[in-house]
Amino acid sequence: MKYLLASTCLMLGVLGGASASSAAECGSLTIASMNWQSAEVLSNLDKIILNEGYGCDAEITIGDTVPTITSMAEKGEPDIAPEAWIDLLPDVVKKGTEEGRIIKVGSPLPDGGVQGWWIPKYFADAHPDIKTIPDMLKHPDLFPDPEDPKKGAIFNGPQGWGGTVVTSQLFKAFDAEKAGFKLVDTGSAAGLDGSIAKAYESKEAWVGYYWAPTALLGKYQMVKLEPGVAEDSAEWKRCVTVADCPDPKPTAWPVDTIVTLVAKPFSEKAGPEVMDYLNKRSWSNDTVSKLMAWMTDNQASGEEGAKHFLEENEDLWTKWVSPEAAEKIKAAL
């Protein structure tokens, strides 16, 4: 019995020492919270899991895509950018990776950033023949413009958005005006959201620009129209993304690559358990859109959204962490 007790104490001491060592390795770190909702809630989720589950001392720093990724690539700060849309800065990310300052770790959103032209799900269900942009363009009568019902309406975002430029160019590329459509300027983000909400509440047809993941698509089920043509990256760069280019050609909208960026020095000291979590941690666009819809409806902060997710989705997040970390996180909620 004395031998068993001694062995038990020794084992507890080893495990406790390993846990303390893991915490010491992780140490203090900074997590970038970008200025949009999905990135805000993910940075808070990482903070809670790393602090409560792995004994880290993580703090959130407010950032945005360009300055945060540039700073990580040049200075190795902050330590983690949980939701980095790297297609916006391919050269900066490439240079930072090649020079050993940052590494790409998994993808928090494996579905990618999805932009395009969408229709309400109830409309898609009622019209199974309309699956692509060319299909939709055959039916301007099904999408009447509120101010000119003889024309079909395609709703665009506000001026200043990249997606607005692309929609305007694809409107020309697909000969939508010749097909009997008008391009509607919604004037603002609120105007665009309001046009979808109004259509949904009245169960009316709607087609226009939007993207995922977003709170609005978590609240209103929408279906993205397939482009009906292949992706042409050269054409995308040459003309589709250039506002004053006169002759755009049809092309598919590329899916934005989203990864977690980690500063190389932190990756080397964090320990394998922390890096394993960052590699495994991911959720679908549908999951995060529904979470953002809950946050919007409840005026919840990123921290409140993260805690709500942990409380409601134990079956998902426990697959990302070690059993020991999972117990500590559950105890902290």
N, C-alpha and C positions, 0 to 999 in steps of 0.2 A: 504493500500500500504506500509506504514511504517513497518507494522507487517510482510508483505511478504518479504520486503527487509531485515529485521532483521533476519527472518528465513533463507533466502537464504545465508546470510553472515555466520550465525551460522553453517549451513550445510557445506558450503565450508570450514569453519574453522575446522570442525570435520573431513572432508575428507582429508584436507591438513595435519591435525595432524596425521591421520592414515597413510598417505603416508610417512611422515617424520619418524613416529615410525617404519614403515616397513624398511626404509632405515637404521635407527639407529640399528635395530635388526640385519640386514644382515651384516653391517659393512665391515671391511677388511677381505679378504679371499684369499687363494692361490688355484689355479687350476692346477693340474698336466697335462702336455702335454707330452705324450709318444712319442717315436722316430719313429712313423710310421704315414702315411698320414691321415688315418681316425681319429686317436686319436688327431692329430694336429688340424684338422679342427673342430672337436667337442669341444675341449677345448676353441678354439677361439669363437665358436658359443655361448658356455655357458658364456664366459666373456662378450660378447656384450649384450646378453639378460639380464644377471644379473645386469650389470652396467647401461645400458640404460633403461631397463624395470622396475627394482626393486630398483634402487638407491644404489646398492652394490659398493664396491671398490675392485674389483677382479683383481688379477694379476696372470700371468701364470708363473709356474716354470717348468723347463725341467726335465723330469724323465724317468724312464723305469719301466717295469712291476715289476721285483723283488724288487729293492730298494724302489720304491714308495709304493707298497702294504705293504712291511715289515715296513717301517717307519710309515705308517698310523696305522697299527695294534699295533705297539709298542709305538709310541709317539703321535698319533693323528694328524700327519702332513704329507702332506698338507691337506687342508680341503676337497677337492673333487678330485677324480680320475674318470673322465667322462667315460672312456672306459677301464674297468679293466677285463682282461681275467683271471678269478679267478681259473679256473681249473689248471693253472700252479702252484698255491700255495695254495692248498686246506687246508692244516693244519694251515698255517699262517692266512688265512682268518677266519677259524673256531675259532681259539684262540682269534683273535682280536674282533670277533663278540661276543663270549661268555664273554669276559672280559669287554665288553661295550665301546670299543674304536672306533669301526667302525660299520656302518650299511649299508646294501645293499638296494639301492633305484632304483627300476625299472630296465629296460634294454634299453640301447641306441640302441642296435642291437638285436631285438627279434628273428631274423632269426638265430642268433648265428654265431660263426666263423665256416665256412663250408670248410672242406678240402676233397680232394678225387681225383679221376681220371675223367677227363673232355674230351668232344669232341666238335667240333664246332657245333653251332646250325644248320647251313646249312647242315651239314653232318647228324645230328640227324633227320632233316626233311626229308632228302632223304632216310634214312634207319630207318623207324619207328620200325623195329624189333629189333634194337640194343638199349636196354634200361638199361642193366645191364653189369657188368664186365664179367660174364660167356657168355652173348650174344656176347660181343665184341671179346672174346677170340676164338670164333668159326670162325672168319674172319681175320686171319693175312694178307691175300691177299689184304684186303681193307686198310691196314695201312702199306704200304711198307717202310722198312728201307731205307733211302737215300743211304746208302753205301752197303746194301745187300738186294735188292728188293725181294729176295726169302723169306725173313723173315719179320715179322711184327715188328713195333717199338713202344715201350712205353717210352715216354720221362720223365726223372727224373730231380729233382732239383740238385743243387750243393752239394758237400760234406759239412757236418757241419750242415745241416738243419735237424730238427727232421722229417719233411715230407719226406725227401730223405731216411732216415732210414726206415720209415714205408712203403714207396713205394717199396723199395728193398725187404723187408720182405714179403709184400703182393704179389710181383712178384713170390716169391718162394711158398707162401701159395696157390696161385691159379694155380700153375703149368704152368705159362705162357711160360716158355722156352719149355716145352713139347708140348704146343699148337702152337709153331712156332714163338714165339716172342723173341726179344732182348730188353734189358733194356739199353736205351741210356743216357749216362751221358752228360748233357748239359753244365757242367763246371762252370756255374755262373748263377746268377739271370738274367743277361742280355741275356745269352745264352738261358735260358728257355723261357723268354719273346720273344726273337727273333725267336725261333722255331714256336711259336704260330702265331706271326705276319706274318712270311713267308708263313705258311700254309693258313692263312686267305686271304692274298692278292692274292694267287694263287688258292683259293677255293679247297685246297687239304685236304685229311683226316689227322687227328692228334688225338692222345690220349696220355694223360700223367697227371702228378701231377700238381695241382694248388689249389688255395684257394680263398675264398671270405669273406669279400668285398675287392676288389682291383681295382686300376685304369684300369688295363689291361682288366678285365672283364666288366668294364664300357664302354670300347671302342670296344671290340670284344665279341659278344654274344656266350657264351659257355653253355653247358648242362652237368651237373654232372651225371655220370653213377651211378645207384643204385648198391650196392654191391652184391645183390642177396642172401645175407646171413644175419642173425641177428647179432646185436652187442653183442660181448662177452667181457665184461670188464676185466674179469680175464685173458683171452688169450691176450688181448691188453697189459696188464701190464707184463704178464709172458714172452712174446716172440716177439710180433709184433713191439714193441718199443725198442727192444734190438738188437743192430746191429749184434752181434755174436751168437744169438740164432739159433740153426740149424734146428728147426722143427716148424716154424710158421704155424698156422691154419687160414683159411679164417675168417674174421670178418668185420663187418661194421665199418666205421670210425666214432667215436663219434663227435657230434657237440659241439664245445667249448661254454661254458656259459660265456656271457659277461654282466656285470652289471655296474652300477655307484656306487662307494663306497664313502661314506660321513663320515667324522670324527664326532663322537657322539657330542662333544661340539658344533661344528658348526650347526649340525642338531637341537640342542636345542635352539640356539639363532637366527637362520635364519628366522624364521617365517613361517607360514603355506603356504603362497603364493609361496615362493621360493621352499619349499620342494614339493609342488604340481607340480610346473614346472619340477623339476628334476625327479619326478615320471612319468610324462606324456611324457617327451621328448624322442622320439625314431624315428628311420627311418629304412627303409628296406635296405638290402644289395644292392639291385639294385639302390636305390636312392643315397646312398653314393658312390657306385662304379662309377656311372655316374658323380657325383660331382668331384670325384678324377681324373677321366679322363679329365674333363674340367681343373682342376688345373694343371695337367701334361702338357696338350697341351698349356696352357697359362703361364706356369712356375709361377703359382700363389702361394703365401704364404698361411698359414693356415688362417690368418685374411682375406685375399682377397677371399679365398674360402668360408669362413663363410658369408661374406657380399654378395657374389654372390648368395649363397643359400637363404639368407633372401630376396633378391630382386626378385628371380625367383620362390620362393615356399611359397608365403604368405598363400595360402590355407592350407598348412600343418602346418607351425610353429605357426600360430595364434591359433590353437587348443590346443597348449601346455601352453599358457600364458593367463593371465586375459585380458579382453578387454582394461583396462587402460594401462597395460604394453604394449599391442600390439600397441596402438596409440603412445606411447613414443618411441618405437623401430622404427616404421615406420618414425617418424619425424626425427630420428637420422641418418637414412640411406642417 
